[in-house]
Amino acid sequence: MSHPLSTPNQSFPNYKEQLFLYGMHTYQVKQGPVCEPHLHHRLLEINLVLKGEQTAHIGNKRLVQREGDILLIPPMKLHNFLAEQPQPMSYFVIHIQNVDSKLLYAFRKSGEHLFTSEHPLNQLLRPLLADLLTSLQQGSSTHRVFMLCNTMLVHLEEHISKEAPIASFDTPEQPLADHIAREIEALLSTFKEIGADSSTSNWLETISAKLGISRRHSGRVFQQAYGMSPRQYLSIIRQQEAMHMLVMQNVPLEEIAYRIGFENAQSFIRQFAKWTGLTPGAYRKQQHSTISYLTPLEVESYSGDRQRPHAKATLE
């Protein structure tokens, strides 16, 4: 007797899931900057205020996030946080890489970021975030951690799908924009000299030729997808990589300069001072006791010494 739900001659596609979880931490801050403007490389940020409130600037939006409110920040979106009240503020944050691209496109198009404690999606996500935080504190299994994250992503997908099917947000140019972003990121993994003034080099022409498109088309697609030019993105990720290595790794300045495409330490020091107003040495000394809010740039072609600790699970 056949199973009542079975259908003969039915096949289904293979599925592969590989999520990466970065920068999961709680942190308490006093009045002042929580973090400077930055973005995450194809990572979804989930930020829950545990106590107090903070002000978030996401693109050109100013949002006040109070206790119990959740912020969801899509990849490639410049943002920063500021604690404007004198009372201490604490938060819990995670970053998830390799979220389904169609879901991320749909979420980015929706323009939603702040989900207050009364919002239906918040009421679904907040218990899961509380459970996730407890699981991390207790050292629970990887399976449980990723089950909670996947459940949150399912709720996000269902929320976005109420407005329109996820597939309707997908366009042929979105994967191309992602590909251009990965190629730009890969520039930093090849240790090739880009030079302090990247406007004089032909790296974008090289990427465009590799993808079989014009430099102008590359710039247009990238600008439409992420609200910045490819050159601006390269500058941002070079700065962030340098800041991350200065704070989180005991790497000599000469090696940092080489890794992000400068021909010597002197050129790197001059550019870093333009970026931050500090020398690399002064920045390292100032930030040595802080939690780095910058997630690492993850490219498959990195050598072993470029890998940073992260949580990873693969299901095939």
N, C-alpha and C positions, 0 to 999 in steps of 0.2 A: 504494500500500500504506500503510495507516495505521500509526502508531506503536503498538507493543504496549501502551504505558501510556496511550494516549489514550482518552477517553470522550466520545462525542458529546453535544452539548447540555449542557455542564457549565460553570457560571459560578462565580466566586469573588468575595468582597468586595474592595473597595479597601482598601489599607493606607496608613497615614500614620504616620511615626515622627518624633518631634522630641525628641531628648535634649539636655539642657544639662548641662555639666560645670562645677562650681564648686570653688573653693578647693583645687585640687590642689597639694600641696606636701609637701616633707620638712622636718622640723624636729628639732633636737636641744635637749634641755632638761636642766637639772640638777635636783637634788632640790627638790621643791616643786610647787605647782599648775601643771598644764599648760594648763588652761582652766577657766573658771568654768562653773556650770550654764547650759545653753542648749539650744535645740532648732533644728531645721532645717525649713523650710517645704516640706513635701511632697517632701523630698529623702532619698534613701537614702545613708547614710554608710558608706564602706568604709575601715577603719583597720587598717594592718599595722604592727606593731612591728618595726623593723629591727634594733634593738640594745637590750639592757636589758629593763626591764619597767615597766608602769604599771598603776595601779588605776583602773578605770572604775566610776562609779556611773551606772546606767541605770535610771531609775525608782527602784524600791526594791531593786534588785539591786546587789551589790558583786562585781565581777569582776576578777581579776588577769590581765592580758594580758602574756604573756612573748614573748621573741624568736621571731618566726615565726608567732605567733598572729594571727588576724584577727578583728576585731569588725565586725559588720554592725548598724547602728543604723537602725531604720525612721524615717520622718518623724514629726514631732510628738511626739517622745519626749525628755523632759528628760534630759540627761546631762552629766557632767563627768569630767575626767581628772586624776590626781595621780601624780607620780613620787615614790614613797615611799623608794626606795633611794638611797644616796649616789652610785652609779655613774650616769654620763650615760645618757640614754635618747633614742632617735631613732625616728621613725615616718614613714610615708607615708600620706597620707589623700586621698580624693577624695569628692565629693558628686555624686550623679546625680539630676537632676530629670526628671519625665515618664516614670518607669518605669511599666509597665503597672499600673493600679490594682488589678486582681484579684491580681496577684503580691504587691503591697505589703500588701493586706489579709491574704492567706494567710500571709505572712511575719510580720506583726505578731501574728496569732493564734497562730503556732507558739511564740512566746515565746523563740526561740533568738537569742542575740547573739554568744556567744564560740565560735569554732571554732579549737581548738588545732591545733598543727602536725601532730598525728597524725590529725586528723579527715579523712574522705574529701573533704568539700567544700573544706577548706583546701588539700588536695593538688591540687585542680583549680584553685583560684583563685590560689594563691600564685605559680605560674609566670607566669600572665597578668598579675598585678600587677607582677612583676619586669620583664616585657616592656614593660608600659605605662610604668613609671618610666624605663626605658632609652629608649623611644620619645619620651617627653616631653623627656628630657635631650638627645636628638639632634635634636629638632625634626622628628620624622617626620610623615607626612601625617595630615590629619584622618581620612581613611578608615581608616587603621591604628588610630588611637587609639579610634575608635568601634567598630571591629570587635572589639577586645579587651574593651571595656566590654560590648558586646552578648553576647559569648561568656560573660562572667562572669554576666550576668543569666540566660542560658539554663541554666547550671549550677545557679544558685540555684533557678530554676523546677523543674528536674528533681529537685533535692533535696527541695523542699517537696512536690512531687507524689507522692513515695514514700509519704507519710502519707495523703494524700487528694487528689483532683483539685482543681486550683486553683479551678475554677468553684464548688466546693462551699462555699468560704469567703465567697463574695460574698453580700451581703444588700442589700435595697433601701435601707436606711438609710445604708450606707456612702457612696454617692455624695452623699447629702444632707449628711452631715457634712463631706465635702470641699467641697461648695458653700458651706456656711456659713463654713468656714475661708477660702475665697477672698473671700467678701463682707466678712469681717472685715479681711482683708489690704487689700482695696480701699478701706477707710476711710482708710488712710494714703496712698493715691494720689490721693484727691480733695482733700486738704489742708483738709478741713472741720474746724471746731473740735469736738473731742471733750471737751476740758476735763480739768484735772488729776484731778478726781474723776469717773471715767467711770461710777460707779455712779448718778450723778444724771441721766445723759443717757438718751435713748430709742433709741440706735442699734440695740440688739438687737431692739427692737420693729419698727423700720423694716426690718431685714433679714428678720425672720420674716414680716412682711406681704408683702414682695416675693416670698418663696418660697411664700406661701400656706399658712403653718403658724403655730401659736401660738408665743409666746415660750417657754412652758413646754416645748413639744415640741422647739424648737430646742436649749434647754439640755440636755434629756435625751439627745437624739441625739448631741450633741457630747461630752457627758460620757462616754457609753458608748463612743464611738469612740476618744477621745484621753485619757481619764482626767483631764481638766481642764474647767473651765467656759469658755464663750465669753469671759467677762470676764477670766478669768485669762490666756487666750491673747492677748487684745488688749493686756493689760499687758506680757506677755513680749515681744511683737513690737515694741511701742513702745520698750521699753528696748533691745532688740537693735538696732533701726534707729538709735537715737540713738548707741549705742556704736560701731556700724559707721561711721557718718558722722564721728564725732569722730576715729576712728583713721585711716580710709582716705580721707577727703575733707577738703579745706580749706574747710569750710563754716562761715559765721558762726553763732553760737548762735541768733540770731533766726530764721534760715532753718531750722535743725534743729527748733526749737520749732514753727514753723509747719507743717513737713512732717509731724510726728507728732501734730498736733492740739492744740497748746497756743496759747492766745490771745496769750501774750507770753513773752519769754525768762525773766522772773523766775519765773513758774509752772513752767516747764520746769526751771530750775536747782534749785528746791526739790524737785521730784519726783525728779530725777536723784540728788540727794544722799540721798533716802530709798532709792532703788534700790541704790546702790553705796557709800554712805558718803563719796563724793567729789563735789566740784563738777565740772561738765563740763570746765572748764579744767584742773583738777588731773588728771582722768582722761586727757585728751588728752596732757598732758605726760608722765604715767607710762607710757602705752602707745604712744608715738609710734614706738618702734623695734621693736615686736613685729609678728608676723604675725597678722592678724585671723583668728580661728577662726570668726567669724560669717559665714554666707553671706547674701548680700543678699536682700531681699524682692523677688520678681519678679512684677509685675502688668502685664498687657498694656496697661492704660490709662495707665501711667506716661508722663510726658513724656520727651523725649530726654535731658535732663540727669539723669534718675533712673537711666538705664541704667548698669550697671557692666560691665567687661570679663568675658567668659565665652566658653567654647567652645560652639559650636552646630552642629548638623548636621540637615538635613531630608531625608527620603526619602519620596517620594510615588509 
